[in-house]
Amino acid sequence: MAALDQLQVFQSMNSSPHARLLRSAALGDGLGAAQWSNHHDCRDYQAPSHHTLSCYLAGGTGTFRRDQPHSKGGPDKLCILPAGHESAWVINGEIQLAHLYVSQEQFALGAVRLLDREPRELQLRERTFLDDPLQASLFRRLTRLDWDEPGERLLTSSLAHQLLDRALLSQVRRRDGLRLTGGLAPAQRRRLREYIDSHLAEPLSLGQLAALCALSEYHFARMFQLSFGLPPHRYLLNQRLARAQVLLRQSALPLGEIALACGFASASHFSNRFRQAFAATPGQYRSAFAG
């Protein structure tokens, strides 16, 4: 994910003389969080490249969209702002809110993992002032954590994933008038997922994966990205890191053994990749979830 200050929704808020950034954190894994206060303001969002989940923490009863002036916000109200949407907001009075920013790549991974669907088939429903007590509770738990403390930032990341999973399971719909071309067939997609998940400890080449679909490497790579939302090597790395997270949380295996079990050449290679993805070492991650 791009740095937070390059995200359009974050930029729009940060450029306002009335809004104040209370705190923010890049959580790794294509996720970022921010907490804001604002008052007597107008904000426009213009086709952001990322998804935004928003929860009002306090105030907001004078907040509305310009095209929906009779619908007002309030504490625990949620807004779902998909990538590519456009919206204009009027803020009367005081408001505090939390944002979760989600990369399209992370959305794609969730679509494949949770829903067994091509990301191209799906879109996040744009929702304004949604009532979802579970999602609001997750947001409030997220805002009670210290994002600057490494262990609590990792717990924040875990809650952020739960928020995204909730949105994927309850706030996603199939795109209207969709005609998909050029991707992998559902059976091929499932075969690849199962093969990759059962061979994470082994070196996997593009040629091996392409052979499972009886395709040339060139055509396979293009079709894989269409169907999975990211290139094969990025998907494979994500799955290896996800397996490592599970082993760090649920086992006492030494880091070297976890590295080998997840297909990394060495503990140092594993640690470097893990730190790049999650802004924390494997040891810090394990400590955050201990007990």
WOCORDA-V841630 format. One record per helix or strand of 2 or more residues. SS is the DSSP state (~ for helix, > for strand). FROM is the first residue (numbers start at 1). TO is the last residue. Records with the same first field share a line. If there is no record, write none. Layout:
BEGIN
SS = FROM-TO ; FROM-TO
END
This chain:
BEGIN
~ = 4-6 ; 8-14 ; 104-115 ; 119-121 ; 133-143 ; 150-170 ; 186-198 ; 206-212 ; 217-228 ; 232-250 ; 255-261 ; 267-278 ; 282-289
> = 20-28 ; 31-46 ; 51-59 ; 63-65 ; 78-81 ; 86-102 ; 122-124 ; 127-130 ; 172-174
END
